[in-house]
């Protein structure tokens, strides 16, 4: 991957590339989730939309999709960190008919201290037809 400074900025319109790197536009991928127009149908879709929320600085969406039992009272995003790449490494369950699932991913960022990556296995639960991020294992 090239220098992060040459990456496109976070989406500003529905026609821009989605930050989750699904290959779809923001308007046909994570944008409708962020706008509240629909809910993520799978744990992976929620994971992608949460990564995109970090990329566009949408703390409200991140808190709304965090399970109430583990949701922080406050979430302040670091505006100096650019999230630019998401690799989904594996998933277990988390489909439209499941009530739980995990998604293993690696997310890449660049901030004042240089490049960084986060490797995590996230747990998700579905309650009342809505997927939530629970925690990381």
N, C-alpha and C positions, 0 to 999 in steps of 0.2 A: 504494500500500500504506500502511496506517496506521502509527502509531507502533509500533516494535518492542516496546516495553514492553507493548503490548496483545496481542501474539501469544501463542498457547497455549504452555505449556512443552513441552520434549521429551517424547515418549511415555513413559508410565509403565506402560501396559497395551496389550495387543494390539488393543483397541478404539479407541485414540487414532488420530488422523490421522497418516499417515506424514510425517516431515520432508521427504522428497524431493518432496513435493507431487504425487505420482502421482494423487491422488484416492482412493487405497485406504487401508485401515487399516494401521497398523504391523504387526499380526499377519498380514495377508495380503500384505504388500509386503516391506519390508526386514527386519522382525523375524525371520523364519525364517532368513535369511542370517546375521544377527548371532548367532543361537543355534546355528549350525552344522548346522541341519536339512537344508539344501540349498545348492547352489552357484548363483551367478548364471548364468543361461543365455546372457546376451549381455553385451557390453562396456557398453552403456548401463545395463543392470540392475546391473552391478557399480559403475558410476559413481554411480548413485542410492544404492546401499547404502553406498558409501563416504562420500558426503555425509551420509547419515543417521547414519553412525557418528561423524562429526565432531559432528553436532548432539546426539547422546546421550552423547558422550564415551567411545566404545568404541575405545580405542587398540589393544587386542588384535586386534580385527577388522581394523583398518586395516593393521597389520603383517602379519597372516596373508594378506591379499589383495594385498600389495605383492610384486612379483617379487623372488626372492632376490638377483638380480644388482644391484638398485638399492635394496633395502630398507635403511633406516637401522638401525643397531644399537639405537637407542633412539628412542622417540617420546613426547614429552611434550606433551599438549594443553593449551592455555590455557583454563582454566576460566572466565575472565572474558569469553570471546568467545562470542557467541550466533550460531550459523548458522541463518538463518531462511528462506532462499529459494534454490532451485536452478532455473536456466533452462537447459535443454538446447537449444543453438543449432543443432547439426548433428552428424551421425555418419557415418562412412564404414566400411563393412564391420562387423565385430564381431558378426556373427550367430551362431546356434547351430552352424553348420558351418564358420565361419571360424577362422583361427588368429591373426589380428591385427585390430585395428580402432582407430579414433580416435573420441573424443567431444569436441566443443567445447562448453564450458559457461561460464556465469557464475554464481558463487555469492556470496551476500550475507550479510554478518555485521555485528554491532554489538559493540563492545568499549569499554574505558575511553577510547580515543581517538576514539570516534565510529563512524559507519557506514563500511563498506568493502565493496569487491567484488573478486572475483578472476575474471579472464577467462583461460581456459586451453584448450589443445588437449591432451588426455591421450591417451597411447598405451597400448594394452592388448594382451596376448598370451594365447593359450590353450594350455596344456600339460596333457596327460593329462586332458582334459575339464574343466579348471579355468581360469577367467579370472583374470588378474592385472593390476594397475596396473603399468606399466613406468616411465613418466616423462612429462614434459610437453615439448612442442615450442613 
